[in-house]
Amino acid sequence: MTSKSDIQVSSLAAGFSIGFGLLTVWEAVKQTRRNRNPLRSTYIYMLWGEIVANLAILIVGYLWIDGHFGDSPTIPLLFFILLFWVFEIQLLMQIIINRIAVIAERQDTIWKLKYGTAIVITAINIAVFCIFIPAHVIPPVSQLYVDINKYWDRISKCLILLVDAALNYYFSRTVKKRLVEQHGLVKYAPLAQFNDKLMVVSILMDVMLICLMSHPNPIVFVQFHPVAYMVKLNIEMSMATLITKVAREAGLGDEETNEHDASLSYAKNRSQVGRSGIHHSHNDAVLMNTYHTTTVGGRGSEEDFEGMKDMNGIHRRVDVRIESTSNSETASNHELDKVRGRSFDRIEDEMSLTNHPGHPRGA
């Protein structure tokens, strides 16, 4: 039976979801408009899918507490609530993994995270379906289902909390170890610190849901799901914006700038290419010079993590320039190359990534 206090608490949750949801939707609209090809971006689809799932739970919860579904929950009602909850969980986890894909070094690592997380969350979802519905219909299928659900419901939420926290921790650890410590990109340190703070907020949202499971009326618990996951989604969009902001502040997000400053990222293995020059005469030589340009964040927006052209990943472009020089000039250029190679290590920006060959998304 729904009491007056239950309606008041649920209305408070619904009001927050609508107010905060409007800000989230507006940010989603801006990110979609900034995207080059939103119809081809998996991130955009997941972003709006998360919003739709939260909105659906909010509407169904409101209709439930308003008595449109009768005094007792039916199997179709419980099924659709869980169905929207499945999309809510799965899409958010994949959005976090897309963020990790921006700075991950190996493609197979991303595949393991994507499918490993999907399998774990799917197993939890299936178990919840099998236990939650029989335990909440009136009368329940069996008292055994009610007793099991009393513990499993909390355990499942704790497992989701741990997966969420583990993915965020992996992101922070990768930024600190790979970008900051290994490659010396100290300007990315605030990114990890900001993620750590938001990770605490995200965990608190899960803790709030776990605590609300002790409320006798399940409608109140359902109404707080959009609150928690709207906040989580806003966190993910804030992280995407920050990643792009940090990259653009370095002045390396524009391809014209990269072409102008290509000589700054002169490859250390240039001497190997120099030996492959094709001699046409005794006095002239044709040298094929290779320049590596590494950028964090392309000209695309922060929303597109999928394509190589629009992904805010760490890109390295190889420009090949063929020059015709005399033998005397070749010798002087070779000495200049050595100086450039020695000075290369002192460049404290994305260019240092070329010291470690291999695209970060490559296998």
Long-range contacts (C-beta under 8 A, 24 or more apart in sequence): 1-71, 2-65, 2-67, 2-217, 2-219, 3-217, 6-65, 6-217, 6-219, 6-220, 7-65, 9-220, 9-223, 10-61, 10-62, 10-65, 10-219, 10-220, 10-223, 13-220, 13-223, 13-224, 13-226, 13-227, 14-58, 14-61, 14-62, 14-223, 14-226, 16-227, 17-54, 17-58, 17-223, 17-226, 17-227, 17-230, 18-58, 20-227, 20-230, 20-231, 20-234, 21-51, 21-54, 21-55, 21-58, 21-226, 21-230, 23-234, 24-51, 24-230, 24-233, 24-234, 24-237, 25-51, 27-234, 27-237, 28-237, 31-237, 31-240, 31-241, 31-301, 31-302, 31-303, 32-303, 34-301, 34-302, 34-303, 35-300, 35-301, 35-303, 35-304, 35-310, 36-300, 36-301, 36-304, 36-309, 36-310, 37-304, 37-307, 37-310, 38-303, 40-306, 40-307, 41-303, 41-304, 41-306, 41-307, 41-310, 42-98, 42-305, 42-306, 43-95, 43-98, 43-240, 43-303, 43-304, 43-305, 43-306, 44-303, 44-304, 46-91, 46-94, 46-95, 46-98, 47-95, 47-233, 47-237, 47-303, 49-87, 49-91, 50-87, 50-88, 50-91, 50-92, 50-95, 50-229, 50-233, 51-233, 52-87, 53-84, 53-85, 53-87, 53-88, 53-91, 53-229, 54-88, 54-225, 54-226, 54-229, 54-230, 54-233, 55-226, 56-80, 56-84, 57-81, 57-84, 57-85, 57-88, 57-222, 57-225, 57-226, 58-223, 58-226, 60-84, 60-222, 61-219, 61-222, 61-223, 61-225, 61-226, 62-223, 64-219, 64-222, 65-219, 65-223, 72-137, 72-138, 73-136, 73-137, 73-138, 73-218, 74-137, 75-133, 75-137, 78-132, 78-133, 78-136, 78-137, 79-129, 79-133, 81-222, 82-125, 82-128, 82-129, 82-132, 82-133, 85-125, 85-225, 86-125, 88-225, 88-229, 89-121, 89-125, 89-160, 90-118, 90-121, 90-122, 90-125, 92-164, 92-229, 92-232, 92-233, 92-236, 93-117, 93-118, 93-121, 93-163, 93-164, 93-167, 94-118, 95-233, 95-236, 96-164, 96-167, 96-168, 96-171, 96-236, 97-167, 98-305, 98-306, 99-171, 99-236, 99-239, 99-240, 99-243, 99-305, 100-167, 100-170, 100-171, 100-174, 101-305, 101-311, 101-313, 101-361, 102-243, 102-305, 102-311, 102-312, 102-313, 102-314, 103-171, 103-174, 103-175, 103-178, 103-179, 103-313, 103-314, 103-360, 104-174, 104-360, 104-361, 105-174, 105-178, 105-358, 105-360, 106-360, 106-362, 106-363, 107-361, 107-362, 107-363, 108-363, 110-361, 113-167, 113-170, 117-163, 117-167, 120-159, 120-163, 121-160, 121-163, 124-156, 124-159, 124-160, 127-152, 127-156, 128-152, 128-153, 128-156, 136-218, 153-213, 154-210, 154-213, 157-206, 157-209, 157-210, 157-213, 158-210, 160-206, 161-203, 161-206, 161-207, 161-210, 164-202, 164-203, 164-206, 164-232, 165-199, 165-202, 165-203, 168-195, 168-198, 168-199, 168-202, 169-199, 171-195, 172-196, 172-199, 182-356, 183-352, 183-353, 183-355, 183-356, 184-348, 184-352, 185-296, 185-348, 185-349, 185-350, 185-352, 186-348, 187-246, 187-249, 187-250, 187-349, 188-246, 188-296, 190-246, 191-242, 191-243, 191-246, 194-239, 194-242, 195-239, 198-235, 198-238, 198-239, 201-231, 201-235, 202-231, 202-232, 202-235, 205-229, 205-231, 205-232, 240-302, 240-303, 240-305, 240-312, 241-302, 243-297, 243-302, 243-312, 244-297, 244-301, 244-302, 244-312, 246-296, 246-297, 247-295, 247-296, 247-297, 247-312, 248-297, 250-296, 250-349, 250-350, 252-295, 252-296, 252-297, 252-349, 252-350, 253-295, 253-296, 253-297, 253-298, 253-299, 254-299, 255-298, 255-299, 258-293, 258-295, 258-317, 259-293, 259-319, 262-291, 262-293, 262-319, 263-291, 263-340, 264-347, 264-351, 265-291, 265-292, 265-293, 265-294, 265-344, 265-347, 265-351, 265-354, 266-291, 266-292, 266-337, 266-340, 266-341, 266-344, 267-291, 267-292, 267-354, 268-341, 268-344, 268-354, 268-355, 270-337, 270-340, 270-341, 271-334, 271-337, 271-338, 271-341, 274-330, 274-334, 274-337, 277-330, 282-327, 283-326, 283-327, 284-324, 284-325, 284-326, 284-327, 285-324, 285-325, 285-326, 285-327, 285-330, 286-322, 286-323, 286-324, 287-322, 287-323, 287-325, 287-330, 287-333, 288-320, 288-321, 288-322, 289-320, 289-321, 289-322, 289-323, 290-318, 290-319, 290-320, 291-318, 291-319, 291-320, 291-321, 292-316, 292-317, 292-318, 292-351, 292-354, 293-317, 293-318, 293-319, 293-351, 294-350, 294-351, 294-352, 294-353, 294-354, 295-350, 296-350, 308-361, 311-361, 313-360, 313-361, 314-350, 314-353, 314-359, 314-360, 315-359, 316-353, 316-354, 316-359
